[in-house]
Amino acid sequence: MNNKNIYVLSLALIVVVVIWGCSNKQEHLKNEITNIEKQLFNDTTGIIMPQKAQKTIELYSKYIHNYPHDSLSAEYIFRAAQLCTAIGNFEEAIKFYDSLIISFPEIPKAAEAMFMKAFVFDNYLYRYDKARENYMLFIQKFPNHDLRRDAEKSIQFLGMSNAEILEILQADADKNNLEKNQQ
């Protein structure tokens, strides 16, 4: 075998080892995420354990950083946002939702992320201006989405207490019943 063949063979072997090593690291990280996800909830209470949630978010972030164009990154961004919301880290949830909307605008989860971003502003951060802005943007970008009516109702009820919302819904139901009875 001449030197040129040895060089080409060595180079090919190095490429194979590097590719295998990278995919092996990716698989290892996926497995680590799967394992920690199984430990997220307390077995007796069913409540999310904050320490496990934080570790899961860190692993999601690591995967997203290392494999930003992988389709699984979009799912992990969404899950990270949901976990942040669940443990009360609302500003971080907003950042993850923004990341999904910007990095993966074409996937169906982008619409859900936009709605959830508005929802977090509305129900957890009480930033009704931002909630309205994001609900309106959602309606504009996704006029045929299943969550459109929810976004419209959320805009209608921005800043209202549950009692006020219930009062309006009851009045609407009474009005509808009255109209049906008159027909």
N, C-alpha and C positions, 0 to 999 in steps of 0.2 A: 504494500500500500504506500502510495507516495504521500508527501507532506501535505499537498493540497487536499487530498481525500481525508486525511486525518483531521485537518483543520475544519473542514466542512462538517464532518461527523461530530467533532467536539462541539462546534457551535450549535448544531442541531440538538445535541444532548443537553447542553446548557439551557436552550430555549424550552425544551420539554420539562426539565426540572423546575425552571422558574415558573412556567405556566401551571404545572402541577402543584407547586408550593403555594401559589397565589390562590388557586381554586380550593386547595385544602384549607387555607386560612379562612376563606369565605365560608366554607361549609362548617368549619369549627365554630365560627361566630354565629352562624344560623342556629346550630345546635345549642350553643350557650344561651341564645335568646329563647329558644323553645323551652329549654329547661327552667329558666328563671320565670317565664310566663306561667308555667305550671305551679309555681310557688307564690304567685301574686296574692292569692286570697287566703285568708285564715280559714282553716278547715272547719272550725266550729261555728264561727260567726258569718263567714262568707264575705267579710269586709276586706277591702284592699289593704295590704300591709304597706305603709308608706316607705319603709326602707327597701323593700323588694321592688316597689314601684319605681323608686329613684334609681336603683341598680338597673332595672329594665330600660328605663329612659336613657341611661348612660350607654347601655349596649346598643339600643336603637340608634343613638347619635353616632356611635363609633361605626356602625354599619353604614349609615347614611353618609358619613364623612369619607369612608374608605371606598364605597361603591355608589357614588352619587347618581349614576345613570341606570343603575339596576332597577328593574320594575318593583322589586321587593322594597326598595328604599321608600317608594311612595306609600306603601302600606305601613311601613314602620314609622314614617312621619305622622301619618294619621293616628296610629296607635299611641305614639308618644304624646300627641296633642290631647287625646282622650284621657290618658293617664294623668297628664299634668292637670287637666280639669278636675279629675276625680280626687286628686290629693290637694287641690286648692292652689296650685301654682298657675294662676290664670294668665298672667303676662307671658309666661313661657308657652302656654297652650296657644296663645295668639301667634307667637313667633313660629311655632310649628305649623299652624294652619296657613300662615302667610308663605312659609317655605313650600308647602305642598301646592298652593295656588300658583306660585311663581315657577317652581321647578317642573310641575306636571300639570299644566293647565288643561290638557286634552283628555285627561282620564276622568271617569265619572266621580271619583272621590273628591275632585277639585270643587265640584258644586256643593257637595256635603261639607267640605272644609269651609267654603265661603259662608254657608248658612250657619255652621257651628261657631265660626268666628263672631258673627253678629250675635248669636245666642249667648256666647260668653260675655260679650260687652253688655248685653241686655240684662241677663239674669245673675251674673256674678260680680261684674265690675261696676254695674249701674252707670255706665257711660252711654246714656241714651242717644246722644248725638252720633257717636261712633256706631252704635247698634243700628240706628235708622239708616245711616250712610251705607252700612254693609248689607242690611236687608234690601235696600233699594238697588244696590249694585247686583245682588244675587238675583232679584226679580228681572232686572234689565238683561243680565247675561244668560239666565236660564229661565226664560218665560214659560216653558212647558214642563218644568221640573215638578215632581210630586210634592216638593216642599214649598212651592210657590204660595199656596193658600196659607200655609203656616207662617210664612214670612209676612204676608199681607196682614194677617191677624196680629202678629207680633208687633208690627208697626202701629196698628190701631190701639194696642194695649200698652204701649211703651210707658213706663213710669207708673203704671197703675198697680194698686195692691190686688191681691187675690180676691178680696171681698168686692172691690169695684168691678173687676173683670166678671166675677160670678153674677153680679147685679145686672150688668149689660147683657150677658149671655141669657140670663133668665128672662129679661125684658124682650129680647129677640125671640126666644122660644114662645113666650106668651103671645107676642104679636103674630107669629106664624100660626099658632094654634087658633087664634081668633079669626085670622083670614081663612083658614081651612074650614072652620065651622060656619062662616058666612057664605061659603060657596054652595 
